[in-house]
Amino acid sequence: MGGGGGAPPPGELDFERGADHLMFENLKRKPKEGDKVAVELHFAESGTVKVDFPVKAATYNPTSHASH
């Protein structure tokens, strides 16, 4: 995340629609909706955190309950 945003330690950062986000470029393959993408996040203070991100539709809206 460029720009120095985020939460100060030992804070928490929620990735919300229209707010902070991660962008993946130059992927070896395009993940499909329903896949999970394993990611390692590296932090200066807390080390490495492994996260599995679910792949959602580009039109996914977490405030809409229609997709549940």
For each residue, the residues with C-beta under 8 A, 3 or more apart:
1: 5 6 20 22
2:
3:
4:
5: 1 20
6: 1 11 13 20
7: 11 12 13
8: 11
9: 45 46
10: 46
11: 6 7 8
12: 7
13: 6 7 20
14: 19 20
15: 19 20 21 22
16: 19 20 62
17: 61 62 63
18:
19: 14 15 16
20: 1 5 6 13 14 15 16
21: 15
22: 1 15 39 53
23:
24: 27 37
25:
26:
27: 24 30 31
28:
29:
30: 27
31: 27 35 37 55
32: 35 55
33: 55 56 57
34: 54 55
35: 31 32 54 55
36: 52 53 54 55
37: 24 31 52 53 55
38: 50 51 52
39: 22 50 51 52 53
40: 48 49 50 51
41: 48 49 50 51
42: 47 48
43: 46 47 48 49
44:
45: 9
46: 9 10 43 49
47: 42 43
48: 40 41 42 43
49: 40 41 43 46
50: 38 39 40 41
51: 38 39 40 41
52: 36 37 38 39
53: 22 36 37 39
54: 34 35 36
55: 31 32 33 34 35 36 37
56: 33 60
57: 33 60 67
58:
59:
60: 56 57 67
61: 17 64 67
62: 16 17
63: 17
64: 61 67
65: 68
66:
67: 57 60 61 64
68: 65
